[in-house]
Every structure is written in C-alpha cells, then in structure tokens.
C-alpha cells in the first residue's frame, strides 16, 4: 500500500518539474497523432511514439500490481491481450501498411488505428 502512494507522488513530482521547466502546454497545442503525422515521420520517430504508448501501458500495469483494473475500469488489459504476440516492429509495420492502403484515412488517429485494426481483431482471436 505504501508503494502505491509513493509511486504516484514520484510521477507527480517528475511531471510537475517537467511542466515547470517546459511550460504547461495547452490542450490545443498537443496534436493528436494522425496518419498524416505517421506517414511523414521517420521510422525512428514512429518507434519512439510506440515506445511512449508501451511505457504508459507498462507503467499503469506496474502500478496496479497484483490488483489489475477490470476491463470495465480500464482499456489497458484489453489492449495488452489484443496486442499479444506483437512487437514494436510488427505494430509499426502494420500501421505503415494500413495507412499506405488507406490514403483516404490520413486524418484517422494512430491510436484509433491501433485499437480497431490490431487490438480488436487480436481480442477476437484470443477467445
């Protein structure tokens, strides 16, 4: 229990320090990464984006520990289950392929594409 209280405080302190140094960005200044951003990014930038998502997932799962949130409380358990067997490279390659074959969908957010094109089918296959 003490770990749960210390861990968020450490995260809060780090985020507060970062916000103080960098200035707090307004919501409209933080873009939602779309297919347009994705297709114009280098492979290293794409991988960095996916590493960021993975880090958020792993951070939350570590924080929850032995008491993970239910599917009704969090999308993370479904995301982990739906992406089972994928690597950063397979997700990156699947996104590259999807946006290449759907040039009319460049405004679709990358996280939405991950969810509906990889997680949901992965959940169906896991049953």
C-alpha positions in Angstrom: 0.0 0.0 0.0 2.8 2.4 0.8 4.4 1.7 -2.6 1.2 2.8 -4.3 1.3 6.2 -2.5 5.0 6.8 -3.1 4.9 5.8 -6.8 2.3 8.3 -7.9 3.9 11.1 -5.9 7.2 10.4 -7.6 5.5 10.6 -11.0 3.6 13.7 -10.0 6.9 15.4 -8.9 8.6 14.5 -12.1 5.7 15.7 -14.2 5.5 18.9 -12.2 9.2 19.6 -12.7 8.9 18.9 -16.4 5.9 21.2 -16.7 7.7 23.9 -14.8 10.8 23.7 -17.0 9.0 23.4 -20.3 5.8 25.4 -19.5 2.4 23.7 -19.5 1.1 23.1 -23.0 -2.4 23.9 -23.8 -4.6 21.1 -25.0 -4.9 22.6 -28.5 -1.1 22.7 -28.7 -0.7 18.9 -28.2 -1.6 17.3 -31.5 -3.4 14.0 -31.8 -1.1 11.9 -34.0 -2.9 11.1 -37.2 -2.0 9.1 -40.3 -0.7 12.3 -41.8 1.8 12.7 -39.0 2.6 9.0 -39.1 3.4 8.8 -42.8 5.6 11.9 -42.7 7.6 10.6 -39.7 10.9 8.7 -39.8 11.0 5.1 -38.7 12.8 6.2 -35.5 10.0 8.7 -34.7 7.4 6.1 -35.3 9.2 3.7 -33.0 9.5 6.4 -30.3 5.8 7.1 -30.5 5.1 3.3 -30.0 7.6 3.1 -27.1 5.8 6.0 -25.4 2.5 4.2 -25.6 4.1 1.0 -24.4 5.7 2.8 -21.5 2.3 4.2 -20.4 0.8 0.7 -20.6 3.6 -0.9 -18.6 3.7 2.0 -16.1 0.0 1.5 -15.4 0.2 -2.2 -15.2 3.2 -2.0 -12.8 1.3 0.5 -10.6 -1.7 -1.8 -10.5 0.5 -4.8 -9.5 -1.5 -7.7 -8.1 -4.8 -5.8 -8.3 -5.3 -5.0 -12.0 -8.2 -3.0 -13.1 -11.1 -4.9 -14.7 -11.9 -4.5 -18.4 -14.8 -2.2 -17.3 -12.4 0.1 -15.5 -9.5 0.3 -18.0 -8.9 -0.4 -21.6 -5.3 -1.5 -20.8 -6.0 -5.1 -20.0 -7.8 -5.4 -23.4 -5.0 -3.6 -25.2 -2.4 -5.9 -23.7 -4.4 -9.0 -24.5 -5.3 -7.8 -28.1 -1.7 -7.0 -28.9 -0.3 -10.2 -27.5 2.4 -11.6 -29.9 3.0 -8.2 -31.5 6.3 -6.3 -31.1 7.0 -2.6 -31.7 8.2 -3.5 -35.2 5.1 -5.6 -36.1 2.8 -2.8 -34.9 4.9 -0.2 -36.8 4.9 -2.3 -40.0 1.1 -2.9 -39.7 0.5 0.8 -39.3 2.7 1.6 -42.3 0.8 -0.9 -44.4 -2.6 0.2 -43.2 -2.0 3.9 -43.9 -0.4 3.0 -47.3 -3.6 1.1 -48.3 -6.0 3.7 -46.9 -4.7 7.0 -48.2 -8.2 8.5 -47.7 -7.9 7.9 -43.9 -4.9 10.2 -43.1 -6.9 12.1 -40.5 -7.6 9.0 -38.5 -5.7 9.0 -35.2 -2.9 6.4 -35.0 -4.1 5.2 -31.6 -7.6 4.6 -33.1 -6.0 2.6 -35.9 -4.0 0.5 -33.4 -7.2 -0.2 -31.5 -9.6 -1.1 -34.3 -7.1 -2.7 -36.7 -4.9 -4.6 -34.2 -6.4 -4.8 -30.7 -10.0 -5.6 -31.5 -9.1 -8.4 -34.0 -6.5 -9.7 -31.5 -9.2 -9.9 -28.9 -11.5 -11.8 -31.2 -8.6 -14.3 -32.0 -7.8 -14.7 -28.3 -11.2 -16.1 -27.4 
